[in-house]
Amino acid sequence: MIHAFRAAVCAAALLASADAAQAQGFLRDLVEGKVSEALRSGGGDRRQARSAGEARATPAPATTRPKAAAAATSKPIRFIGDMRAPAEVEAQKAAYNKFGEASCNDCEGGIALDGTPKFSYDQFSGQYGERAKRAGSWPVGHVHRWQGKASAGTLTVTSEERVDGFRCRRLEYKLVKGSSSASRASLICWGMASSESSVENWHEVY
C-alpha cells in the first residue's frame, strides 16, 4: 500500500505539468496496477498469516511414546525354596558370622564358629534342616541359649506371621562378647521346600 501511495503522489505531480486527460489515464493505469499488486501481495500475506494461524491453532501431533512395558506380574510363590533373603539381611548374616569367629586349637581350620547354635540331642538331631524344625516347635517368645568359645549366643522366636502366603516365624540370632554384640534376622516358614518335596515342614529361608 505504501508503494501505491507513492505512485499516486508522482501522478499528482504529473497532473500539474502534463495534459489533463493524458495524466488522468496515466494515473488510473499506475494506481490500478499498484493497487492490484498490493492486493496480490497483501492477499499472499493474508494467506501466509492465515496458514501460520492455522498451524498455531492446530495441535501438534502427539509424540508417539513407547508403550510402557507391562508390569511383570510376579507369579505366586509355591515353594519355600523360591523365597529370597533381602540384601540387608545377607549383609547382617555375614557380619554376624564374622563376629562369631574365634580362635580354636582343636577346631577345623583353627576357627570356632560361635554363631552356630548348640543343641542337646533330641528328636531333631541329625535331620535335614533340624534348626528350623526345632524353632518351629518352640512357642513365640522362646529363647534358646548356648555358649561358644568367645561369645554367648541366643536364638529367639520373636513373632509368627504370614509371608508370601506361608505361615512363617521371625527369629533373631544374637552374640555377645564382652561389651560388643552382633545380631541378625532369620525367617523360617511352613510348607514344601520344592517341587520334589512331598511333605510340608519348617524350612529356613534365611
TORPA-4810 file (N, C-alpha, C, O; in nm, 3 decimals):
<nodes>
NODE_1_0.082_-0.120_0.000_0.000_0.000_0.000_0.086_0.126_0.000_0.045_0.229_-0.053_M
NODE_2_0.205_0.118_0.058_0.295_0.235_0.059_0.338_0.268_-0.081_0.348_0.385_-0.120_I
NODE_3_0.365_0.159_-0.159_0.405_0.182_-0.299_0.293_0.251_-0.377_0.321_0.338_-0.460_H
NODE_4_0.169_0.214_-0.352_0.055_0.276_-0.423_0.042_0.422_-0.389_0.009_0.504_-0.474_A
NODE_5_0.069_0.456_-0.261_0.060_0.596_-0.219_0.166_0.680_-0.289_0.139_0.791_-0.336_F
NODE_6_0.287_0.625_-0.293_0.396_0.699_-0.359_0.365_0.718_-0.508_0.395_0.823_-0.565_R
NODE_7_0.306_0.614_-0.572_0.272_0.625_-0.713_0.167_0.732_-0.735_0.172_0.806_-0.834_A
NODE_8_0.073_0.742_-0.644_-0.032_0.844_-0.656_0.027_0.984_-0.644_-0.016_1.076_-0.714_A
NODE_9_0.125_1.000_-0.554_0.190_1.132_-0.537_0.262_1.172_-0.665_0.256_1.288_-0.707_V
NODE_10_0.330_1.075_-0.727_0.401_1.103_-0.852_0.303_1.141_-0.962_0.328_1.232_-1.041_C
NODE_11_0.192_1.071_-0.967_0.092_1.100_-1.070_0.033_1.239_-1.051_0.004_1.308_-1.148_A
NODE_12_0.014_1.280_-0.928_-0.040_1.414_-0.900_0.057_1.519_-0.950_0.015_1.624_-0.999_A
NODE_13_0.184_1.493_-0.937_0.284_1.590_-0.985_0.276_1.602_-1.137_0.293_1.710_-1.193_A
NODE_14_0.251_1.491_-1.202_0.239_1.493_-1.348_0.117_1.572_-1.393_0.120_1.635_-1.498_L
NODE_15_0.010_1.568_-1.313_-0.111_1.641_-1.348_-0.085_1.791_-1.360_-0.146_1.862_-1.440_L
NODE_16_0.008_1.836_-1.279_0.036_1.979_-1.278_0.111_2.023_-1.402_0.109_2.142_-1.436_A
NODE_17_0.179_1.931_-1.473_0.263_1.972_-1.584_0.223_1.912_-1.718_0.271_1.956_-1.822_S
NODE_18_0.136_1.809_-1.717_0.101_1.741_-1.842_-0.045_1.761_-1.875_-0.122_1.818_-1.797_A
NODE_19_-0.081_1.712_-1.991_-0.218_1.721_-2.036_-0.305_1.648_-1.937_-0.271_1.540_-1.889_D
NODE_20_-0.419_1.709_-1.906_-0.504_1.652_-1.801_-0.553_1.514_-1.838_-0.548_1.425_-1.753_A
NODE_21_-0.599_1.493_-1.958_-0.653_1.360_-1.997_-0.545_1.256_-1.995_-0.564_1.143_-1.948_A
NODE_22_-0.423_1.299_-2.049_-0.313_1.202_-2.051_-0.270_1.167_-1.909_-0.241_1.051_-1.878_Q
NODE_23_-0.266_1.269_-1.824_-0.223_1.247_-1.686_-0.322_1.160_-1.612_-0.284_1.071_-1.536_A
NODE_24_-0.452_1.188_-1.634_-0.553_1.106_-1.565_-0.543_0.960_-1.607_-0.556_0.871_-1.523_Q
NODE_25_-0.521_0.936_-1.738_-0.507_0.797_-1.784_-0.387_0.729_-1.721_-0.393_0.614_-1.678_G
NODE_26_-0.276_0.806_-1.718_-0.155_0.751_-1.657_-0.176_0.720_-1.509_-0.132_0.618_-1.457_F
NODE_27_-0.247_0.815_-1.443_-0.274_0.798_-1.302_-0.358_0.674_-1.277_-0.332_0.596_-1.185_L
NODE_28_-0.463_0.658_-1.365_-0.551_0.542_-1.347_-0.475_0.411_-1.366_-0.488_0.319_-1.285_R
NODE_29_-0.394_0.404_-1.476_-0.319_0.281_-1.501_-0.220_0.251_-1.390_-0.203_0.137_-1.345_D
NODE_30_-0.153_0.360_-1.347_-0.049_0.343_-1.246_-0.107_0.297_-1.113_-0.059_0.202_-1.051_L
NODE_31_-0.213_0.369_-1.071_-0.272_0.337_-0.941_-0.334_0.200_-0.941_-0.317_0.124_-0.846_V
NODE_32_-0.409_0.166_-1.049_-0.472_0.035_-1.055_-0.369_-0.077_-1.054_-0.388_-0.181_-0.991_E
NODE_33_-0.260_-0.054_-1.127_-0.154_-0.156_-1.128_-0.092_-0.175_-0.992_-0.071_-0.288_-0.949_G
NODE_34_-0.063_-0.064_-0.923_0.000_-0.073_-0.791_-0.095_-0.132_-0.689_-0.059_-0.214_-0.604_K
NODE_35_-0.223_-0.087_-0.702_-0.320_-0.139_-0.606_-0.339_-0.289_-0.626_-0.346_-0.364_-0.529_V
NODE_36_-0.346_-0.332_-0.754_-0.361_-0.477_-0.780_-0.243_-0.554_-0.726_-0.258_-0.662_-0.668_S
NODE_37_-0.121_-0.494_-0.746_-0.001_-0.561_-0.695_-0.003_-0.570_-0.544_0.033_-0.671_-0.483_E
NODE_38_-0.050_-0.456_-0.483_-0.055_-0.455_-0.338_-0.155_-0.557_-0.286_-0.131_-0.626_-0.187_A
NODE_39_-0.270_-0.565_-0.359_-0.371_-0.662_-0.318_-0.320_-0.804_-0.331_-0.341_-0.890_-0.245_L
NODE_40_-0.248_-0.826_-0.446_-0.193_-0.960_-0.462_-0.093_-0.993_-0.351_-0.093_-1.102_-0.293_R
NODE_41_-0.008_-0.894_-0.324_0.091_-0.913_-0.219_0.025_-0.930_-0.084_0.059_-1.018_-0.005_S
NODE_42_-0.073_-0.841_-0.058_-0.144_-0.848_0.070_-0.219_-0.977_0.084_-0.225_-1.037_0.192_G
NODE_43_-0.280_-1.022_-0.029_-0.352_-1.149_-0.025_-0.259_-1.263_0.012_-0.293_-1.352_0.090_G
NODE_44_-0.136_-1.257_-0.047_-0.039_-1.361_-0.014_-0.003_-1.355_0.132_0.011_-1.457_0.200_G
NODE_45_0.014_-1.227_0.181_0.048_-1.213_0.322_-0.063_-1.266_0.409_-0.041_-1.332_0.510_D
NODE_46_-0.189_-1.232_0.365_-0.301_-1.280_0.445_-0.310_-1.432_0.444_-0.337_-1.496_0.546_R
NODE_47_-0.284_-1.488_0.324_-0.287_-1.633_0.317_-0.179_-1.695_0.406_-0.201_-1.795_0.475_R
NODE_48_-0.058_-1.629_0.401_0.051_-1.680_0.484_0.016_-1.667_0.632_0.041_-1.757_0.712_Q
NODE_49_-0.043_-1.550_0.666_-0.080_-1.529_0.807_-0.185_-1.630_0.850_-0.180_-1.686_0.960_A
NODE_50_-0.284_-1.652_0.756_-0.389_-1.748_0.791_-0.331_-1.887_0.809_-0.368_-1.960_0.901_R
NODE_51_-0.238_-1.923_0.719_-0.175_-2.054_0.730_-0.098_-2.068_0.860_-0.103_-2.171_0.926_S
NODE_52_-0.027_-1.958_0.896_0.050_-1.961_1.020_-0.043_-1.974_1.140_-0.016_-2.047_1.235_A
NODE_53_-0.159_-1.897_1.132_-0.255_-1.905_1.241_-0.313_-2.043_1.254_-0.329_-2.096_1.364_G
NODE_54_-0.344_-2.103_1.138_-0.399_-2.237_1.142_-0.296_-2.335_1.198_-0.331_-2.429_1.269_E
NODE_55_-0.169_-2.312_1.163_-0.065_-2.401_1.213_-0.055_-2.392_1.363_-0.032_-2.491_1.433_A
NODE_56_-0.072_-2.262_1.414_-0.066_-2.246_1.558_-0.188_-2.307_1.626_-0.178_-2.366_1.734_R
NODE_57_-0.303_-2.293_1.561_-0.426_-2.342_1.621_-0.434_-2.494_1.617_-0.493_-2.556_1.705_A
NODE_58_-0.374_-2.552_1.513_-0.379_-2.698_1.501_-0.281_-2.761_1.599_-0.161_-2.737_1.588_T
NODE_59_-0.329_-2.840_1.691_-0.238_-2.901_1.790_-0.137_-2.991_1.722_-0.169_-3.065_1.629_P
NODE_60_-0.015_-2.983_1.771_0.090_-3.067_1.716_0.056_-3.212_1.741_0.004_-3.247_1.847_A
NODE_61_0.084_-3.297_1.645_0.053_-3.438_1.665_0.125_-3.492_1.787_0.244_-3.466_1.809_P
NODE_62_0.053_-3.566_1.865_0.111_-3.620_1.988_0.231_-3.706_1.955_0.228_-3.791_1.866_A
NODE_63_0.338_-3.681_2.031_0.459_-3.761_2.011_0.430_-3.905_2.049_0.378_-3.933_2.157_T
NODE_64_0.463_-3.992_1.963_0.439_-4.133_1.991_0.534_-4.179_2.099_0.656_-4.177_2.082_T
NODE_65_0.479_-4.221_2.208_0.562_-4.268_2.319_0.562_-4.420_2.321_0.460_-4.483_2.297_R
NODE_66_0.677_-4.476_2.349_0.679_-4.623_2.355_0.590_-4.669_2.468_0.591_-4.613_2.577_P
NODE_67_0.514_-4.769_2.442_0.426_-4.822_2.545_0.508_-4.876_2.661_0.607_-4.947_2.644_K
NODE_68_0.462_-4.837_2.778_0.535_-4.885_2.896_0.527_-5.036_2.900_0.423_-5.097_2.873_A
NODE_69_0.639_-5.093_2.934_0.641_-5.240_2.941_0.541_-5.285_3.047_0.536_-5.230_3.157_A
NODE_70_0.465_-5.383_3.013_0.365_-5.433_3.108_0.437_-5.478_3.234_0.536_-5.551_3.231_A
NODE_71_0.382_-5.430_3.346_0.444_-5.467_3.473_0.447_-5.618_3.487_0.347_-5.688_3.470_A
NODE_72_0.566_-5.664_3.518_0.580_-5.809_3.529_0.501_-5.857_3.649_0.528_-5.818_3.763_A
NODE_73_0.405_-5.939_3.624_0.323_-5.991_3.732_0.397_-6.108_3.795_0.420_-6.212_3.733_T
NODE_74_0.435_-6.086_3.920_0.511_-6.190_3.988_0.420_-6.310_4.013_0.308_-6.297_4.062_S
NODE_75_0.472_-6.425_3.979_0.395_-6.547_3.998_0.390_-6.580_4.147_0.486_-6.556_4.220_K
NODE_76_0.279_-6.633_4.193_0.270_-6.671_4.334_0.380_-6.770_4.369_0.408_-6.863_4.293_P
NODE_77_0.442_-6.750_4.484_0.548_-6.839_4.528_0.484_-6.968_4.579_0.405_-6.965_4.674_I
NODE_78_0.518_-7.079_4.517_0.458_-7.207_4.554_0.541_-7.284_4.655_0.489_-7.365_4.732_R
NODE_79_0.674_-7.258_4.653_0.764_-7.336_4.739_0.852_-7.242_4.820_0.890_-7.135_4.773_F
NODE_80_0.884_-7.284_4.940_0.966_-7.201_5.028_1.106_-7.181_4.970_1.170_-7.079_4.995_I
NODE_81_1.152_-7.278_4.894_1.284_-7.265_4.831_1.291_-7.151_4.731_1.401_-7.110_4.693_G
NODE_82_1.175_-7.099_4.688_1.175_-6.987_4.593_1.183_-6.852_4.662_1.203_-6.751_4.596_D
NODE_83_1.169_-6.848_4.793_1.177_-6.723_4.868_1.323_-6.681_4.882_1.412_-6.765_4.892_M
NODE_84_1.346_-6.551_4.881_1.483_-6.499_4.886_1.501_-6.403_5.003_1.408_-6.335_5.047_R
NODE_85_1.624_-6.399_5.053_1.657_-6.308_5.163_1.687_-6.169_5.109_1.753_-6.157_5.006_A
NODE_86_1.640_-6.062_5.175_1.675_-5.926_5.135_1.826_-5.905_5.146_1.893_-5.970_5.227_P
NODE_87_1.878_-5.814_5.064_2.023_-5.790_5.063_2.075_-5.746_5.199_2.184_-5.785_5.240_A
NODE_88_1.995_-5.665_5.270_2.044_-5.617_5.401_2.054_-5.731_5.502_2.139_-5.728_5.591_E
NODE_89_1.969_-5.832_5.487_1.975_-5.947_5.578_2.100_-6.030_5.549_2.165_-6.080_5.641_V
NODE_90_2.133_-6.043_5.421_2.255_-6.116_5.385_2.378_-6.045_5.443_2.471_-6.110_5.488_E
NODE_91_2.376_-5.911_5.441_2.488_-5.834_5.497_2.495_-5.854_5.649_2.603_-5.868_5.705_A
NODE_92_2.378_-5.855_5.715_2.374_-5.880_5.859_2.432_-6.017_5.892_2.509_-6.033_5.987_Q
NODE_93_2.393_-6.116_5.812_2.438_-6.253_5.837_2.589_-6.265_5.824_2.654_-6.331_5.905_K
NODE_94_2.645_-6.199_5.722_2.790_-6.202_5.702_2.863_-6.137_5.820_2.964_-6.189_5.866_A
NODE_95_2.811_-6.024_5.867_2.874_-5.955_5.981_2.861_-6.038_6.108_2.953_-6.044_6.189_A
NODE_96_2.747_-6.102_6.125_2.722_-6.187_6.243_2.820_-6.305_6.243_2.881_-6.335_6.346_Y
NODE_97_2.833_-6.371_6.129_2.924_-6.487_6.121_3.068_-6.446_6.146_3.144_-6.518_6.212_N
NODE_98_3.107_-6.329_6.093_3.244_-6.281_6.113_3.270_-6.251_6.260_3.376_-6.283_6.314_K
NODE_99_3.171_-6.190_6.324_3.184_-6.158_6.466_3.199_-6.285_6.550_3.267_-6.285_6.652_F
NODE_100_3.135_-6.394_6.504_3.137_-6.519_6.580_3.260_-6.604_6.560_3.272_-6.710_6.622_G
NODE_101_3.354_-6.562_6.477_3.475_-6.640_6.457_3.567_-6.625_6.580_3.592_-6.514_6.628_E
NODE_102_3.615_-6.738_6.630_3.704_-6.737_6.747_3.816_-6.838_6.727_3.796_-6.944_6.668_A
NODE_103_3.933_-6.804_6.777_4.048_-6.896_6.765_4.021_-7.024_6.843_3.968_-7.022_6.954_S
NODE_104_4.060_-7.135_6.782_4.034_-7.265_6.845_4.139_-7.364_6.798_4.150_-7.392_6.678_C
NODE_105_4.219_-7.417_6.893_4.326_-7.509_6.856_4.276_-7.644_6.806_4.337_-7.704_6.718_N
NODE_106_4.164_-7.691_6.860_4.114_-7.824_6.823_3.995_-7.817_6.726_3.918_-7.912_6.714_D
NODE_107_3.980_-7.703_6.659_3.871_-7.687_6.561_3.927_-7.693_6.419_4.043_-7.659_6.396_C
NODE_108_3.847_-7.737_6.327_3.889_-7.744_6.188_3.924_-7.605_6.136_3.844_-7.512_6.146_E
NODE_109_4.044_-7.592_6.083_4.088_-7.462_6.033_4.132_-7.368_6.142_4.170_-7.254_6.114_G
NODE_110_4.127_-7.413_6.268_4.171_-7.331_6.380_4.073_-7.221_6.418_4.107_-7.130_6.492_G
NODE_111_3.949_-7.229_6.365_3.849_-7.126_6.394_3.718_-7.190_6.439_3.666_-7.279_6.373_I
NODE_112_3.666_-7.143_6.553_3.535_-7.187_6.602_3.430_-7.088_6.553_3.454_-6.967_6.550_A
NODE_113_3.314_-7.139_6.516_3.205_-7.053_6.469_3.100_-7.041_6.580_3.007_-7.121_6.589_L
NODE_114_3.119_-6.940_6.665_3.031_-6.923_6.780_2.887_-6.887_6.740_2.795_-6.902_6.820_D
NODE_115_2.869_-6.842_6.617_2.734_-6.803_6.575_2.642_-6.919_6.548_2.521_-6.900_6.535_G
NODE_116_2.696_-7.041_6.539_2.613_-7.159_6.516_2.560_-7.211_6.649_2.638_-7.245_6.738_T
NODE_117_2.427_-7.216_6.666_2.371_-7.262_6.794_2.409_-7.406_6.826_2.430_-7.488_6.736_P
NODE_118_2.418_-7.436_6.954_2.445_-7.572_7.001_2.319_-7.625_7.069_2.252_-7.552_7.144_K
NODE_119_2.287_-7.752_7.043_2.166_-7.811_7.098_2.199_-7.944_7.166_2.293_-8.014_7.128_F
NODE_120_2.120_-7.975_7.265_2.129_-8.109_7.325_2.067_-8.207_7.226_1.986_-8.169_7.142_S
NODE_121_2.104_-8.332_7.238_2.050_-8.432_7.147_1.900_-8.445_7.170_1.855_-8.457_7.284_Y
NODE_122_1.822_-8.444_7.061_1.677_-8.460_7.072_1.623_-8.523_6.945_1.700_-8.574_6.863_D
NODE_123_1.490_-8.522_6.928_1.427_-8.587_6.812_1.462_-8.522_6.679_1.440_-8.582_6.574_Q
NODE_124_1.517_-8.399_6.682_1.551_-8.330_6.557_1.698_-8.349_6.518_1.737_-8.314_6.406_F
NODE_125_1.778_-8.402_6.607_1.922_-8.416_6.581_1.948_-8.501_6.458_1.891_-8.609_6.442_S
NODE_126_2.035_-8.452_6.373_2.074_-8.525_6.254_1.979_-8.512_6.136_2.009_-8.560_6.027_G
NODE_127_1.864_-8.448_6.155_1.768_-8.432_6.045_1.809_-8.315_5.955_1.876_-8.222_5.998_Q
NODE_128_1.765_-8.324_5.830_1.788_-8.213_5.738_1.707_-8.093_5.786_1.588_-8.105_5.812_Y
NODE_129_1.771_-7.978_5.798_1.702_-7.856_5.843_1.658_-7.865_5.987_1.552_-7.813_6.024_G
NODE_130_1.737_-7.931_6.070_1.695_-7.953_6.209_1.675_-7.823_6.287_1.589_-7.816_6.375_E
NODE_131_1.754_-7.719_6.256_1.741_-7.595_6.331_1.604_-7.532_6.310_1.541_-7.486_6.405_R
NODE_132_1.557_-7.530_6.184_1.425_-7.472_6.155_1.315_-7.555_6.220_1.216_-7.500_6.269_A
NODE_133_1.330_-7.686_6.220_1.229_-7.773_6.280_1.221_-7.751_6.431_1.112_-7.752_6.489_K
NODE_134_1.336_-7.732_6.493_1.335_-7.704_6.637_1.266_-7.571_6.667_1.178_-7.562_6.753_R
NODE_135_1.307_-7.467_6.592_1.249_-7.335_6.616_1.099_-7.334_6.587_1.024_-7.258_6.649_A
NODE_136_1.055_-7.419_6.492_0.913_-7.428_6.462_0.834_-7.493_6.574_0.713_-7.472_6.586_G
NODE_137_0.901_-7.571_6.656_0.832_-7.640_6.767_0.826_-7.554_6.894_0.753_-7.587_6.987_S
NODE_138_0.903_-7.444_6.897_0.905_-7.358_7.015_0.789_-7.258_7.010_0.744_-7.222_6.901_W
NODE_139_0.743_-7.212_7.125_0.640_-7.108_7.126_0.703_-6.971_7.095_0.822_-6.951_7.115_P
NODE_140_0.621_-6.879_7.048_0.671_-6.742_7.023_0.720_-6.684_7.156_0.652_-6.694_7.258_V
NODE_141_0.837_-6.624_7.152_0.897_-6.567_7.273_1.003_-6.657_7.336_1.076_-6.615_7.425_G
NODE_142_1.011_-6.781_7.287_1.110_-6.875_7.342_1.251_-6.827_7.308_1.277_-6.777_7.198_H
NODE_143_1.343_-6.844_7.405_1.483_-6.806_7.385_1.571_-6.929_7.408_1.568_-6.989_7.516_V
NODE_144_1.648_-6.965_7.308_1.744_-7.075_7.321_1.882_-7.014_7.342_1.919_-6.918_7.274_H
NODE_145_1.960_-7.069_7.438_2.091_-7.013_7.472_2.201_-7.116_7.452_2.179_-7.237_7.468_R
NODE_146_2.320_-7.067_7.418_2.438_-7.155_7.409_2.562_-7.071_7.436_2.560_-6.948_7.427_W
NODE_147_2.672_-7.141_7.468_2.798_-7.073_7.495_2.902_-7.118_7.394_2.929_-7.237_7.380_Q
NODE_148_2.960_-7.023_7.323_3.065_-7.051_7.227_3.202_-7.035_7.290_3.213_-7.019_7.411_G
NODE_149_3.306_-7.040_7.206_3.443_-7.026_7.257_3.468_-6.887_7.315_3.534_-6.873_7.418_K
NODE_150_3.415_-6.785_7.248_3.440_-6.649_7.294_3.312_-6.567_7.313_3.316_-6.460_7.373_A
NODE_151_3.199_-6.618_7.263_3.074_-6.542_7.270_2.961_-6.626_7.326_2.960_-6.748_7.313_S
NODE_152_2.865_-6.559_7.388_2.743_-6.623_7.436_2.634_-6.594_7.333_2.616_-6.480_7.291_A
NODE_153_2.561_-6.699_7.292_2.461_-6.680_7.188_2.318_-6.705_7.233_2.294_-6.782_7.325_G
NODE_154_2.224_-6.639_7.167_2.082_-6.662_7.190_2.009_-6.669_7.057_2.047_-6.601_6.961_T
NODE_155_1.905_-6.752_7.052_1.817_-6.761_6.935_1.675_-6.744_6.987_1.627_-6.826_7.065_L
NODE_156_1.608_-6.638_6.944_1.476_-6.602_6.996_1.370_-6.608_6.887_1.391_-6.560_6.776_T
NODE_157_1.254_-6.669_6.919_1.139_-6.666_6.828_1.064_-6.536_6.859_0.998_-6.525_6.962_V
NODE_158_1.075_-6.439_6.770_1.019_-6.306_6.800_0.873_-6.290_6.761_0.800_-6.217_6.828_T
NODE_159_0.828_-6.357_6.653_0.688_-6.339_6.609_0.649_-6.448_6.510_0.734_-6.520_6.457_S
NODE_160_0.519_-6.459_6.485_0.468_-6.550_6.382_0.372_-6.470_6.293_0.287_-6.398_6.344_E
NODE_161_0.386_-6.483_6.162_0.303_-6.408_6.067_0.303_-6.478_5.931_0.377_-6.573_5.910_E
NODE_162_0.219_-6.430_5.841_0.214_-6.485_5.707_0.303_-6.403_5.614_0.295_-6.280_5.611_R
NODE_163_0.386_-6.472_5.539_0.477_-6.408_5.444_0.462_-6.480_5.310_0.484_-6.601_5.301_V
NODE_164_0.425_-6.405_5.206_0.405_-6.464_5.073_0.308_-6.582_5.076_0.322_-6.677_4.998_D
NODE_165_0.212_-6.575_5.165_0.111_-6.681_5.173_0.148_-6.797_5.263_0.067_-6.887_5.283_G
NODE_166_0.268_-6.795_5.319_0.312_-6.905_5.406_0.303_-6.865_5.553_0.315_-6.747_5.588_F
NODE_167_0.282_-6.962_5.637_0.290_-6.942_5.781_0.438_-6.937_5.817_0.511_-7.033_5.794_R
NODE_168_0.482_-6.826_5.873_0.626_-6.808_5.898_0.652_-6.759_6.040_0.563_-6.708_6.108_C
NODE_169_0.774_-6.776_6.082_0.820_-6.725_6.211_0.948_-6.645_6.191_1.038_-6.685_6.117_R
NODE_170_0.952_-6.531_6.258_1.072_-6.448_6.254_1.156_-6.478_6.378_1.105_-6.484_6.491_R
NODE_171_1.286_-6.496_6.354_1.379_-6.528_6.461_1.487_-6.421_6.469_1.506_-6.343_6.375_L
NODE_172_1.558_-6.418_6.581_1.674_-6.329_6.595_1.789_-6.407_6.657_1.777_-6.464_6.765_E
NODE_173_1.902_-6.407_6.587_2.026_-6.463_6.640_2.106_-6.348_6.699_2.113_-6.239_6.641_Y
NODE_174_2.165_-6.372_6.815_2.246_-6.267_6.878_2.367_-6.328_6.949_2.356_-6.430_7.017_K
NODE_175_2.481_-6.262_6.932_2.605_-6.300_7.000_2.653_-6.183_7.086_2.648_-6.068_7.044_L
NODE_176_2.699_-6.215_7.206_2.753_-6.113_7.295_2.893_-6.155_7.337_2.915_-6.266_7.385_V
NODE_177_2.987_-6.063_7.317_3.127_-6.089_7.354_3.178_-5.966_7.426_3.205_-5.863_7.364_K
NODE_178_3.190_-5.978_7.561_3.231_-5.862_7.640_3.123_-5.754_7.629_3.006_-5.777_7.659_G
NODE_179_3.165_-5.635_7.586_3.070_-5.524_7.571_3.021_-5.509_7.427_2.947_-5.416_7.396_S
NODE_180_3.063_-5.602_7.341_3.023_-5.595_7.199_2.920_-5.703_7.168_2.910_-5.804_7.238_S
NODE_181_2.844_-5.680_7.062_2.743_-5.778_7.023_2.716_-5.767_6.872_2.750_-5.668_6.808_S
NODE_182_2.655_-5.871_6.820_2.615_-5.874_6.680_2.488_-5.957_6.670_2.470_-6.053_6.745_A
NODE_183_2.400_-5.919_6.580_2.274_-5.994_6.565_2.235_-5.999_6.418_2.284_-5.921_6.336_S
NODE_184_2.145_-6.090_6.387_2.091_-6.100_6.252_1.950_-6.154_6.257_1.913_-6.228_6.348_R
NODE_185_1.871_-6.117_6.158_1.734_-6.165_6.148_1.731_-6.300_6.078_1.821_-6.333_6.001_A
NODE_186_1.627_-6.376_6.107_1.609_-6.506_6.042_1.460_-6.528_6.018_1.376_-6.474_6.090_S
NODE_187_1.430_-6.610_5.916_1.291_-6.639_5.883_1.278_-6.787_5.851_1.352_-6.841_5.769_L
NODE_188_1.183_-6.853_5.916_1.151_-6.992_5.883_1.004_-6.998_5.845_0.922_-6.925_5.901_I
NODE_189_0.970_-7.085_5.750_0.832_-7.095_5.704_0.788_-7.240_5.692_0.870_-7.330_5.672_C
NODE_190_0.657_-7.261_5.704_0.599_-7.395_5.696_0.545_-7.419_5.556_0.468_-7.339_5.502_W
NODE_191_0.588_-7.531_5.496_0.540_-7.565_5.363_0.634_-7.664_5.298_0.714_-7.729_5.365_G
NODE_192_0.623_-7.676_5.167_0.711_-7.766_5.093_0.831_-7.686_5.041_0.816_-7.574_4.993_M
NODE_193_0.949_-7.746_5.051_1.071_-7.677_5.012_1.081_-7.658_4.861_1.128_-7.554_4.815_A
NODE_194_1.037_-7.757_4.784_1.048_-7.751_4.638_0.945_-7.843_4.575_0.866_-7.907_4.644_S
NODE_195_0.947_-7.850_4.441_0.854_-7.937_4.369_0.884_-8.084_4.395_0.800_-8.171_4.370_S
NODE_196_1.003_-8.112_4.445_1.042_-8.250_4.473_0.998_-8.294_4.613_1.008_-8.411_4.649_E
NODE_197_0.948_-8.197_4.690_0.904_-8.230_4.825_0.765_-8.294_4.820_0.685_-8.264_4.732_S
NODE_198_0.740_-8.379_4.915_0.608_-8.442_4.923_0.543_-8.419_5.059_0.425_-8.449_5.078_S
NODE_199_0.620_-8.365_5.154_0.570_-8.342_5.290_0.602_-8.199_5.331_0.711_-8.148_5.307_V
NODE_200_0.506_-8.135_5.394_0.527_-7.999_5.444_0.605_-8.005_5.575_0.591_-8.099_5.654_E
NODE_201_0.688_-7.902_5.596_0.765_-7.895_5.720_0.817_-7.752_5.735_0.794_-7.667_5.649_N
NODE_202_0.888_-7.728_5.846_0.951_-7.598_5.866_1.084_-7.593_5.790_1.164_-7.686_5.797_W
NODE_203_1.105_-7.483_5.718_1.228_-7.466_5.642_1.284_-7.325_5.664_1.210_-7.228_5.679_H
NODE_204_1.416_-7.317_5.667_1.480_-7.186_5.685_1.489_-7.113_5.551_1.539_-7.167_5.452_E
NODE_205_1.440_-6.988_5.550_1.451_-6.904_5.430_1.583_-6.829_5.436_1.655_-6.820_5.336_V
NODE_206_1.615_-6.774_5.553_1.745_-6.709_5.574_1.776_-6.704_5.722_1.880_-6.653_5.762_Y
</nodes>
